[in-house]
Structures are given as C-alpha cells and as structure tokens.
Amino acid sequence: MKVAVVGATGMVGEVMLQVLAERNFPVTELIPVASEKSVGKEIEFKGKKYKVVGLQTAVDMKADIALFSAGGETSLAWAPKFAAAGTTVIDNSSAWRMDPTKKLVVPEINASELTKEDKIIANPNCSTIQMVMVLAPLHKKYNIKRVIVSTYQSITGTGVKAVQQLENEYAGIKGEMAYKYQIHRNAIPQCDSFEENGYTKEEMKLVRETQKLLAINR
C-alpha cells in the first residue's frame, strides 16, 4: 500500500511514522510530505531512507492513503486535491470534523458508516476519542443527558514552539513564547481561544464532536 504522511517532519507526523512501523502496517511505498523548506530532507522508516516531497508532488504520486497532520489550513487546501486524485485522506486536524458532508470517525464506534465514496475522513480531537470510547456504549444503553469533563493536556499538543519554550524555561533561557504564561511548574487554565459563549474552542470541540459521533441532536 502506498502511504503518504503529510506533515511527516512535524511532531505528530514523526509519531505517525513510528506507529506505522510498530504496527507493521503494510506500507509498500512511503511518501513523506512536508512544506517546501523541508523538501529534499531524508527520513528513515523501517531501515530505509525516503526523501521528503512537496504537496503537489505527493498528489501526483497518487497514494492509496494520505495521513494528514499539517494543520487545518493545509488540510482545507490540499485534502480535496488528494481526494480528487483518488487518495483516501484521513485528516488529523479540526478542518473537516464538523463539515456535514464528511464523516467523523472513531473506528471502534462508527467505522461501519464509511463507504468507498468517503475520500476525506475526519479524525476527532484526541480528548474526544478517549471520551467517546467510554460514552458510546453507555449512551446506547442509558441515553446520556449530561457529561462533566476535565482534561489535563500536554503542551506538546501545541507543537515544537511550545516544547522549545518549556525547554528554555528549564534552562533559564529567554526565548520565543508560544504561551504568554510560564509553562514550567505551571498549569494554564485556558486551552485555545475563547468563544462567545465563554468556553474555549478546545472545550467546544469536545461538545460538538461528541454530539456528531454519537448522533446526538441538540
């Protein structure tokens, strides 16, 4: 199977590659994809080296599957181009999750909804996935009305810039700030920007994605 990993040089992309190798996924050809500044770099996968290519080159290579983890803007712009070329896109960003024309899927819960025509498949927020794995059977049996949720999230979810801020703080070095607050030995009670209802985007992702996954109409 020909597999493209879009965002292969990023933190999440690197973990995707590790998981593909650990699970011995049947990759016959790997296409590592990243921004133009990373094109030509080499990455190693299962003892073999592959050169990073740009997005258009990857589209032209017609992968069977493209795993996207390069941010929402990239997904919105390029997932349809991969899909038009016949590639099935599994998107890890929030770009397509609430699009009514796209399926939001956790395989253990609703993979049966997928058809061959679904060329862009949305992947829920990491916190949502863990939560619905528990909620789905409970909701099916008891019809859940309300859930109170607390999450404690690593700054690695923000990316390399946040990790660098934390490392700088460990070392007592002043540098670029991903957060306007100190991260080291701190808990920041705000995840993402606030919406008009007073909740943050991250909090509302849990609400909206769970309702879509469990087919709850509110």
Buried (B, 14 or more C-beta within 10 A) or exposed (E): EBBBBBBBBBBBBBEBBEEBBEEEEEBEEBBBBBBEEBBEEEBEBEEEEBEBBBBEEBBEBEBBBBBBBBBBEBBBEBBBBBBEBEBBBBBBBBBBBBEEEBBBBBEEBBEEEEEEEBBBBBBBBBBBBEBBEEBBEEBEEEEBEEEEEEBEEEBEBBBEEBBBBBEBBEEEEEEEBBBEEEBEEEEEEEBBEEEEEEBBEBBBBBBBBBEBBBEBEE
